[in-house]
Amino acid sequence: MTRDPTSTWTPYCGVGSTPVDLWLRWNLDPLLLAALTIAGAALLWRAARDRRGLALAAMAVLAVAFVSPLCALSSALFSARTVHHVLLAAVAAPLIAWTLPRTMERRRGVQFASPLLFTATFWAWHAPSLYGWALSSDPVYWLMQVSVLGSAILLWRSVRAAPPPSAVAILLATMVQMGLLGALLVFMPKAIYAPHALTTAAWGLSPLADQQIAGLIMWAPAACVYLGAALVILGRWLKGGPERLRPA
């Protein structure tokens, strides 16, 4: 990883990439690679044989998020950071949730709390002060990543275990909060994320334009993941009835 000791912000992924060096900016941090390997092995060990493909897909998504040049790009562009978080929360998390065996997520209290926890976590890390802190400290950066992924896994495990009406309600509530945060970023009159104040010009974007693109990503494609999942569950339930749609 490349570090610039003169920079105010020293994010874990290094200084922001540029179009010139993007494809050279792979993150080969030995600790990260070891952690991903151990996590992948543990996930495969816990997975049933017919779900090991899901485990491998989840680890591939995590590798894209943390090992590929997306890591360095997310230091330059807030919109890339948004893609990074969407990969964690809306792609890796459901894959992991469907890989692991069901446990306490059947309880109504957990099903009610999981969307609140995910919403609180996701919104908190998009507060400018906390976001800037995460891009200034490696331990805080990993706290952000682990909390976003962990709360999203709990959310999707609750969706998996809940009866169809409850699962649809959880997903629609998550879609609304994701879309609301995206809309706020789109219509914000000024850029609010200081770590990206000087890193977007190389990509032909102002900080405000970068922030608006990030908001659009949350507002449309990210929110639509939860809407699409809700429609699939609702459609299967209406077509086959409650007895057919047992949580897998």
ZAMARGU-4260 file (C-alpha; in steps of 0.2 Angstrom, whole numbers, plus 5000, padded with zeros to 4 digits):
<rodrens>
0) 5000/5000/5000 | 5006/5018/4996 | 5006/5030/5010 | 5009/5049/5009 | 5016/5055/5026
5) 5012/5073/5021 | 4994/5070/5018 | 4981/5075/5031 | 4971/5059/5028 | 4980/5042/5029
10) 4967/5030/5025 | 4970/5011/5027 | 4970/5009/5008 | 4983/5022/5005 | 4982/5039/4996
15) 4968/5040/4983 | 4972/5032/4966 | 4972/5041/4950 | 4967/5035/4932 | 4986/5033/4929
20) 4990/5021/4943 | 4973/5013/4947 | 4976/4996/4940 | 4993/4995/4950 | 4985/4998/4967
25) 4981/4980/4973 | 4981/4979/4992 | 4992/4964/4996 | 4993/4968/5015 | 4999/4951/5022
30) 4988/4953/5038 | 4972/4956/5027 | 4976/4941/5016 | 4978/4930/5031 | 4962/4937/5039
35) 4952/4933/5023 | 4960/4916/5021 | 4955/4912/5039 | 4938/4919/5038 | 4935/4910/5021
40) 4941/4893/5029 | 4930/4896/5044 | 4915/4900/5033 | 4918/4884/5022 | 4919/4874/5038
45) 4902/4880/5044 | 4893/4879/5028 | 4883/4864/5022 | 4890/4856/5007 | 4877/4863/4995
50) 4880/4880/5002 | 4899/4881/4999 | 4897/4890/4983 | 4889/4904/4992 | 4904/4905/5004
55) 4916/4906/4990 | 4906/4919/4981 | 4905/4929/4998 | 4924/4928/4999 | 4926/4934/4981
60) 4916/4949/4985 | 4926/4953/5000 | 4942/4951/4990 | 4935/4964/4977 | 4931/4976/4991
65) 4947/4975/5000 | 4961/4968/4989 | 4957/4974/4972 | 4960/4992/4966 | 4943/4997/4972
70) 4951/4999/4989 | 4963/5013/4983 | 4949/5021/4973 | 4938/5022/4988 | 4952/5033/4996
75) 4950/5045/4981 | 4931/5045/4978 | 4917/5044/4990 | 4906/5036/4977 | 4919/5022/4976
80) 4917/5020/4995 | 4898/5019/4993 | 4901/5005/4980 | 4912/4997/4993 | 4899/4998/5007
85) 4885/4992/4995 | 4896/4976/4991 | 4898/4973/5009 | 4880/4976/5015 | 4870/4970/5000
90) 4880/4957/4992 | 4893/4949/5004 | 4881/4950/5019 | 4867/4940/5011 | 4879/4927/5004
95) 4886/4924/5021 | 4869/4925/5029 | 4863/4911/5018 | 4879/4901/5021 | 4878/4900/5040
100) 4866/4890/5049 | 4851/4898/5057 | 4851/4902/5076 | 4843/4915/5086 | 4837/4926/5071
105) 4820/4917/5073 | 4816/4927/5088 | 4805/4942/5085 | 4816/4953/5096 | 4831/4950/5084
110) 4820/4952/5069 | 4814/4969/5075 | 4831/4975/5081 | 4841/4970/5066 | 4835/4984/5054
115) 4837/4997/5068 | 4855/4991/5071 | 4859/4991/5053 | 4851/5008/5050 | 4860/5016/5065
120) 4877/5009/5060 | 4875/5014/5042 | 4870/5031/5045 | 4883/5034/5059 | 4897/5030/5048
125) 4891/5042/5035 | 4892/5056/5048 | 4906/5067/5042 | 4916/5067/5058 | 4915/5048/5060
130) 4919/5045/5042 | 4934/5057/5043 | 4940/5047/5059 | 4939/5031/5049 | 4950/5038/5035
135) 4962/5044/5048 | 4965/5028/5059 | 4967/5010/5053 | 4958/5003/5069 | 4943/5014/5066
140) 4943/5010/5048 | 4941/4992/5052 | 4928/4995/5065 | 4918/5004/5052 | 4920/4989/5040
145) 4916/4975/5053 | 4901/4984/5060 | 4894/4988/5043 | 4896/4970/5037 | 4891/4962/5054
150) 4875/4972/5056 | 4871/4968/5038 | 4873/4950/5040 | 4862/4950/5055 | 4849/4960/5045
155) 4849/4947/5031 | 4849/4932/5043 | 4834/4940/5051 | 4826/4941/5034 | 4830/4923/5030
160) 4822/4917/5047 | 4807/4928/5047 | 4790/4923/5040 | 4787/4931/5023 | 4777/4946/5029
165) 4790/4951/5042 | 4804/4948/5029 | 4796/4959/5017 | 4794/4973/5030 | 4812/4972/5035
170) 4818/4974/5017 | 4806/4988/5013 | 4811/4997/5029 | 4829/4995/5024 | 4826/5001/5006
175) 4817/5017/5013 | 4832/5022/5025 | 4845/5018/5011 | 4835/5029/4998 | 4833/5043/5011
180) 4851/5044/5015 | 4855/5044/4996 | 4842/5057/4993 | 4850/5068/5007 | 4867/5066/4999
185) 4861/5071/4982 | 4852/5087/4987 | 4865/5092/5000 | 4870/5110/4994 | 4889/5107/4998
190) 4902/5093/4999 | 4903/5087/5017 | 4917/5074/5017 | 4933/5082/5020 | 4944/5067/5016
195) 4939/5069/4998 | 4940/5088/4996 | 4957/5086/4986 | 4956/5069/4979 | 4942/5069/4966
200) 4949/5082/4954 | 4960/5068/4946 | 4944/5059/4941 | 4936/5075/4933 | 4924/5077/4947
205) 4921/5090/4960 | 4919/5084/4978 | 4900/5089/4977 | 4898/5079/4961 | 4906/5064/4968
210) 4895/5065/4984 | 4880/5067/4972 | 4885/5051/4963 | 4887/5042/4979 | 4869/5047/4984
215) 4862/5041/4968 | 4871/5024/4970 | 4862/5023/4987 | 4846/5030/4981 | 4843/5019/4966
220) 4854/5003/4963 | 4858/5000/4982 | 4840/5003/4988 | 4833/4992/4973 | 4843/4977/4980
225) 4832/4977/4995 | 4816/4980/4985 | 4820/4966/4973 | 4823/4954/4987 | 4806/4959/4995
230) 4797/4957/4978 | 4805/4940/4976 | 4799/4934/4993 | 4782/4942/4991 | 4780/4934/4974
235) 4785/4917/4980 | 4774/4918/4995 | 4758/4924/4985 | 4761/4910/4972 | 4765/4896/4983
240) 4758/4901/5000 | 4766/4901/5017 | 4770/4883/5018 | 4780/4883/5002 | 4791/4897/5007
245) 4800/4890/5022 | 4816/4899/5026 | 4830/4890/5017
</rodrens>
